Amino acid sequence: LLQTYDLAVEEEELAFPTSSISGERVNRFLHIAESAHDLVLQNKMQRKLGQLTGTCFQRCVGMDALNSLHSVTYEIDEKHGTKYHERLLEFIKKVQHENLVIGGAMTDVKGDRSLAPSQQEDPDLFVHVVDRDDKGVYITGAKAHQTGTINSHWMIVMPTMRLLDDDKDYAIVGAIPVDAPGIKYIYGRQSCDTGSMEPGDIDVGNSEYGGQETMVILDRVFIPNELIFMDGEFEFASMLVERFTCYHRRSYVCKTGLGDVLIGAAAAISDYNGVPKVSHIKDKIVEMTHLNESIYAAGISSSYQAQKMKSGVFLNDDMLANVCKHNVTRFPYEIGRLAQDIAGGLLVPLPSEAELRSPETGPIL
């Protein structure tokens, strides 16, 4: 997360554009894409941050939520005469000026996937409005797999699927401070979380950077009227989900930055082993690079083929975004397998860092 702030200072063209909403230079994670070039720069920034951190940097969901809501709120207002778009612009102006981190909360826990939200045995399996007054609404439910929300200043709650007429209470979008009353976060497990409690940093995995996911429990959480961007307009839920996923699926080019780190590590290991010029090692590194660049190619070409929406925001190509997503569900595993081939079996049964640093066993090892 820190790197997302530092990069804006270190590489201004990449990560510190001027916003037409606030008139200020803003972090690109808070910027509304005003051209295809803006979307391309998002992708280049995401890959760069993946290279710098070797992990998730937690801000893509919020960026994609703001951009998708820009067009959807405009079109809701066009049909219903509401003022959601105006409210959203005021919120964006605020978070841009204060340089805040926005989390996006879309994925509900869902329950029986064959049933609509209003048909579930437990109504709280999808986030919904449980009460309202003249100042706003109260929502209850849970959001699962929430990357970075616990590190954010605000979260934007959104529906997770197409809704029907009976699901109007579930058609709610709003911005909430992450420390608002009624919110609980249940922290998820990480692959090296117990290793991080040991001395040293080798066994932690990524000793400098890391992410996390939480289950977010919402119990009568209040959203004031001025921070509500959809309320009952159920027919627009699928539009929001489709546009959000269109942005987000080409945002997975971030994984190519992680791929760059892994490919570099594999090449370094082959050098340590004295086999950097052996043909099958070179073939594996070439294949890793090919797979990594295939992910990137689909994502960034999706951004290059963006189209202008009614609200003025640009939306990337959906087919290529889905190709990027399809690639990223497969290729990183193969890249990892090839890296393990290059590293060899020594990688698995190595002694711990404690043994390497022990005065008794360290010199022997």
Rosetta blueprint (number, residue, H / E / L):
1 L L
2 L H
3 Q H
4 T H
5 Y H
6 D H
7 L H
8 A H
9 V H
10 E H
11 E L
12 E H
13 E H
14 L H
15 A H
16 F L
17 P L
18 T E
19 S L
20 S L
21 I L
22 S L
23 G L
24 E L
25 R E
26 V L
27 N L
28 R H
29 F H
30 L H
31 H L
32 I L
33 A L
34 E L
35 S L
36 A H
37 H H
38 D H
39 L H
40 V H
41 L H
42 Q H
43 N H
44 K H
45 M H
46 Q H
47 R H
48 K H
49 L H
50 G H
51 Q H
52 L H
53 T H
54 G L
55 T L
56 C L
57 F L
58 Q L
59 R L
60 C H
61 V H
62 G H
63 M H
64 D H
65 A H
66 L H
67 N H
68 S H
69 L H
70 H H
71 S H
72 V H
73 T H
74 Y H
75 E H
76 I H
77 D H
78 E H
79 K H
80 H H
81 G L
82 T L
83 K L
84 Y H
85 H H
86 E H
87 R H
88 L H
89 L H
90 E H
91 F H
92 I H
93 K H
94 K H
95 V H
96 Q H
97 H H
98 E H
99 N L
100 L L
101 V L
102 I E
103 G E
104 G E
105 A E
106 M L
107 T L
108 D E
109 V L
110 K L
111 G L
112 D L
113 R L
114 S L
115 L L
116 A L
117 P H
118 S H
119 Q H
120 Q L
121 E L
122 D L
123 P H
124 D H
125 L H
126 F L
127 V L
128 H E
129 V E
130 V E
131 D E
132 R E
133 D E
134 D L
135 K L
136 G E
137 V E
138 Y E
139 I E
140 T E
141 G E
142 A E
143 K E
144 A E
145 H E
146 Q E
147 T E
148 G L
149 T H
150 I H
151 N H
152 S L
153 H L
154 W E
155 M E
156 I E
157 V E
158 M L
159 P L
160 T L
161 M L
162 R L
163 L L
164 L L
165 D H
166 D H
167 D H
168 K H
169 D H
170 Y H
171 A L
172 I E
173 V E
174 G E
175 A E
176 I E
177 P E
178 V L
179 D L
180 A L
181 P L
182 G L
183 I E
184 K E
185 Y E
186 I E
187 Y E
188 G L
189 R L
190 Q L
191 S L
192 C L
193 D L
194 T L
195 G H
196 S H
197 M H
198 E L
199 P L
200 G L
201 D L
202 I H
203 D H
204 V H
205 G L
206 N L
207 S L
208 E L
209 Y L
210 G L
211 G L
212 Q L
213 E E
214 T E
215 M E
216 V E
217 I E
218 L E
219 D E
220 R E
221 V E
222 F E
223 I E
224 P E
225 N H
226 E H
227 L H
228 I E
229 F E
230 M E
231 D E
232 G L
233 E L
234 F H
235 E H
236 F H
237 A H
238 S H
239 M H
240 L H
241 V H
242 E H
243 R H
244 F H
245 T H
246 C H
247 Y H
248 H H
249 R H
250 R H
251 S H
252 Y H
253 V H
254 C H
255 K H
256 T H
257 G H
258 L H
259 G H
260 D H
261 V H
262 L H
263 I H
264 G H
265 A H
266 A H
267 A H
268 A H
269 I H
270 S H
271 D H
272 Y H
273 N L
274 G L
275 V L
276 P L
277 K L
278 V L
279 S H
280 H H
281 I H
282 K H
283 D H
284 K H
285 I H
286 V H
287 E H
288 M H
289 T H
290 H H
291 L H
292 N H
293 E H
294 S H
295 I H
296 Y H
297 A H
298 A H
299 G H
300 I H
301 S H
302 S H
303 S H
304 Y H
305 Q L
306 A L
307 Q E
308 K E
309 M L
310 K L
311 S L
312 G L
313 V L
314 F E
315 L E
316 N L
317 D L
318 D H
319 M H
320 L H
321 A H
322 N H
323 V H
324 C H
325 K H
326 H H
327 N H
328 V H
329 T L
330 R L
331 F H
332 P H
333 Y H
334 E H
335 I H
336 G H
337 R H
338 L H
339 A H
340 Q H
341 D H
342 I H
343 A H
344 G L
345 G H
346 L H
347 L H
348 V L
349 P L
350 L L
351 P L
352 S L
353 E H
354 A H
355 E H
356 L H
357 R H
358 S L
359 P L
360 E L
361 T L
362 G L
363 P L
364 I L
365 L L
